[in-house]
Amino acid sequence: MSSAHSAVPTAGSVPSPSSTSSTVSSSASAASAASSAASAASSGGAAPTIAELLEFVRRTARNEALIASLPLDPEGRTWIRLDGPGGSEAWLIGWPPGTGTGWHDHADSIGAFTTAAGALKEHSLAVRLPTDGWKTLELTDGVDRSRELATGQGRAFGQNHVHEVLNESEDVHAVSVHAYYPPLPRIRRFSRTGAVLRLEQTESPGDWQ
């Protein structure tokens, strides 16, 4: 294993669930803003806010007919692409018992998700990871967060959010609604052993659409 680097959280590097990270460099911020503006322009409206994404996933999760239309597979997750607000990327996802996403991030996209049926658990990191130039990171104490999301409960998150989502039930399927803006340009997937996080692969939209 290559030498690990410390991902040390500071007040400025911890992303807020209600706002995007304030530690992006001016050039990165400008690029992200330009990308968001371009996506919003192409969709014919203003870019959706985190609050609007959260309201969308909560409202959609209450659509009983839509939730019931999702095919459920006991062997693996299933999903349907939805029309999100303001050109956002949205998904309805089914989770068999004992399944999860593994650790991953969402690049510069903001997002939100809500449990529509069953219950999910989220483990997340309260620290922003470097965007490139590393293969392993040693996480410092105190960066781990966990939350239970029962039916009807959800959360929103800012840019560069790192988490894993799990259905820990032994016998009950879960269903959830997710939305991201701008549409996800990539997903980085990680493995974790104790405090060491390792970058395993980077996926592009063609890998999940």
C-alpha positions as CSV (number, residue, x, y, z in Angstrom):
1,M,0.0,0.0,0.0
2,S,1.3,3.4,-0.8
3,S,1.9,5.8,2.0
4,A,-1.3,7.3,3.4
5,H,-2.0,11.0,3.5
6,S,-4.1,12.6,6.2
7,A,-7.5,14.0,5.3
8,V,-7.8,16.5,8.2
9,P,-11.2,18.1,8.7
10,T,-11.3,21.8,9.4
11,A,-14.2,24.2,9.9
12,G,-13.8,25.3,6.3
13,S,-13.5,21.8,4.8
14,V,-16.5,20.2,6.4
15,P,-19.4,20.4,3.9
16,S,-22.7,21.6,5.2
17,P,-25.9,19.6,4.3
18,S,-27.6,22.8,3.5
19,S,-24.9,24.5,1.4
20,T,-22.0,23.7,-0.9
21,S,-18.5,23.6,0.4
22,S,-16.7,26.9,0.9
23,T,-13.2,25.5,0.4
24,V,-13.3,25.2,-3.4
25,S,-10.7,27.3,-5.1
26,S,-11.8,30.4,-7.0
27,S,-11.0,28.7,-10.3
28,A,-12.9,25.5,-9.3
29,S,-15.8,27.5,-8.0
30,A,-16.0,29.5,-11.3
31,A,-15.8,26.3,-13.3
32,S,-18.5,24.6,-11.2
33,A,-20.7,27.7,-11.4
34,A,-20.3,27.9,-15.2
35,S,-21.2,24.2,-15.5
36,S,-24.3,24.6,-13.3
37,A,-25.4,27.7,-15.2
38,A,-24.9,25.9,-18.5
39,S,-27.0,22.9,-17.3
40,A,-29.7,25.2,-16.0
41,A,-29.8,27.2,-19.3
42,S,-30.1,24.0,-21.3
43,S,-33.0,22.9,-19.2
44,G,-34.7,26.3,-19.6
45,G,-34.8,27.4,-16.0
46,A,-32.8,28.3,-12.9
47,A,-30.6,25.7,-11.3
48,P,-32.5,23.9,-8.5
49,T,-31.3,24.6,-4.9
50,I,-30.6,22.0,-2.4
51,A,-33.9,22.8,-0.7
52,E,-35.7,22.3,-4.0
53,L,-34.1,18.9,-4.5
54,L,-35.0,17.8,-1.0
55,E,-38.6,19.0,-1.5
56,F,-38.7,17.1,-4.8
57,V,-37.5,13.8,-3.4
58,R,-39.8,14.1,-0.4
59,R,-42.8,14.8,-2.6
60,T,-42.0,12.0,-5.0
61,A,-41.5,9.5,-2.1
62,R,-45.2,10.1,-1.2
63,N,-46.3,9.1,-4.6
64,E,-47.6,5.6,-3.7
65,A,-48.4,4.6,-7.3
66,L,-44.9,5.5,-8.5
67,I,-43.2,3.7,-5.6
68,A,-45.4,0.6,-6.3
69,S,-44.4,0.6,-10.0
70,L,-40.7,-0.1,-9.2
71,P,-39.8,-3.7,-10.0
72,L,-38.1,-5.3,-7.0
73,D,-35.4,-8.0,-7.3
74,P,-34.3,-10.0,-4.3
75,E,-30.8,-10.4,-5.9
76,G,-29.9,-6.8,-6.5
77,R,-30.8,-3.2,-6.6
78,T,-33.3,-1.9,-9.3
79,W,-33.8,1.6,-10.5
80,I,-35.9,3.9,-12.7
81,R,-34.8,7.2,-14.1
82,L,-37.1,10.1,-13.2
83,D,-37.5,13.7,-14.4
84,G,-35.9,15.9,-11.7
85,P,-36.5,19.6,-11.3
86,G,-34.5,22.1,-13.3
87,G,-32.6,19.5,-15.4
88,S,-31.5,17.5,-12.3
89,E,-30.7,13.8,-12.4
90,A,-33.2,11.8,-10.4
91,W,-33.7,8.1,-9.6
92,L,-36.1,5.8,-7.9
93,I,-34.1,2.9,-6.4
94,G,-35.0,-0.4,-4.8
95,W,-32.8,-2.0,-2.2
96,P,-33.1,-5.7,-1.4
97,P,-32.2,-6.7,2.2
98,G,-28.5,-6.5,2.9
99,T,-27.5,-4.4,-0.1
100,G,-25.6,-1.1,-0.2
101,T,-23.7,1.3,-2.4
102,G,-20.2,1.1,-1.0
103,W,-18.3,4.3,-0.3
104,H,-18.5,6.9,-3.1
105,D,-18.8,10.6,-3.9
106,H,-20.8,12.8,-6.2
107,A,-18.1,15.2,-7.7
108,D,-19.4,18.8,-7.7
109,S,-23.1,17.9,-7.7
110,I,-25.4,18.7,-4.8
111,G,-28.1,16.2,-4.0
112,A,-30.8,14.9,-1.8
113,F,-32.5,11.6,-1.1
114,T,-35.5,10.3,0.9
115,T,-36.6,6.8,2.0
116,A,-39.9,6.0,0.4
117,A,-40.3,2.5,1.9
118,G,-38.4,0.5,4.5
119,A,-35.4,2.0,6.1
120,L,-31.9,3.0,5.0
121,K,-28.7,3.8,6.9
122,E,-26.1,6.3,5.7
123,H,-22.5,6.4,6.8
124,S,-20.8,9.6,5.7
125,L,-17.5,11.6,6.1
126,A,-17.6,15.1,7.5
127,V,-14.5,16.1,5.5
128,R,-13.8,17.1,2.0
129,L,-11.4,14.7,0.1
130,P,-8.8,15.9,-2.4
131,T,-10.1,15.7,-5.9
132,D,-7.1,14.0,-7.4
133,G,-3.4,13.1,-6.8
134,W,-4.0,10.3,-4.3
135,K,-4.8,6.6,-4.0
136,T,-5.0,6.2,-0.2
137,L,-6.0,8.5,2.6
138,E,-5.8,8.0,6.3
139,L,-8.9,9.5,7.9
140,T,-8.5,11.3,11.2
141,D,-10.7,10.6,14.3
142,G,-14.1,12.2,14.4
143,V,-14.9,12.5,10.7
144,D,-17.5,9.6,10.7
145,R,-21.2,10.3,10.7
146,S,-24.1,7.9,10.7
147,R,-27.9,8.3,10.5
148,E,-30.9,6.1,10.2
149,L,-33.5,7.2,7.6
150,A,-36.9,5.6,8.2
151,T,-39.7,5.8,5.7
152,G,-40.4,9.5,4.9
153,Q,-37.0,10.7,6.2
154,G,-34.4,12.1,4.0
155,R,-31.4,14.4,3.8
156,A,-29.6,16.8,1.5
157,F,-25.9,17.4,0.9
158,G,-23.5,19.7,-0.7
159,Q,-20.7,19.2,-3.2
160,N,-18.1,16.4,-2.8
161,H,-20.3,14.5,-0.3
162,V,-18.8,11.1,0.5
163,H,-21.0,8.4,1.9
164,E,-22.3,4.8,1.7
165,V,-26.0,3.9,1.9
166,L,-27.2,0.5,3.2
167,N,-30.4,-1.5,3.7
168,E,-29.5,-3.3,6.8
169,S,-32.8,-5.2,7.1
170,E,-32.6,-9.0,6.9
171,D,-36.0,-9.3,5.2
172,V,-37.5,-6.0,4.1
173,H,-36.9,-4.2,0.8
174,A,-36.3,-0.5,0.9
175,V,-37.1,2.1,-1.8
176,S,-35.7,5.6,-2.1
177,V,-35.8,8.7,-4.3
178,H,-32.6,10.5,-5.2
179,A,-31.9,13.8,-7.1
180,Y,-28.6,15.4,-8.1
181,Y,-27.7,18.7,-9.8
182,P,-25.8,19.1,-12.0
183,P,-26.4,15.6,-13.4
184,L,-23.5,13.5,-12.0
185,P,-20.4,13.9,-14.2
186,R,-18.6,11.1,-12.4
187,I,-18.6,8.9,-9.3
188,R,-15.5,7.9,-7.5
189,R,-15.8,4.6,-5.6
190,F,-13.7,3.8,-2.6
191,S,-12.9,0.8,-0.4
192,R,-12.2,1.3,3.3
193,T,-10.2,-0.7,5.9
194,G,-10.4,1.0,9.3
195,A,-9.3,4.6,8.9
196,V,-7.7,4.0,5.5
197,L,-9.8,5.0,2.4
198,R,-8.6,3.7,-1.0
199,L,-9.7,5.0,-4.4
200,E,-10.7,2.0,-6.4
201,Q,-12.3,3.3,-9.6
202,T,-14.0,6.3,-11.3
203,E,-17.2,5.8,-13.1
204,S,-18.7,8.0,-15.8
205,P,-22.5,8.4,-16.6
206,G,-22.3,5.6,-19.2
207,D,-21.6,3.2,-16.4
208,W,-24.9,3.7,-14.7
209,Q,-27.4,5.1,-17.3
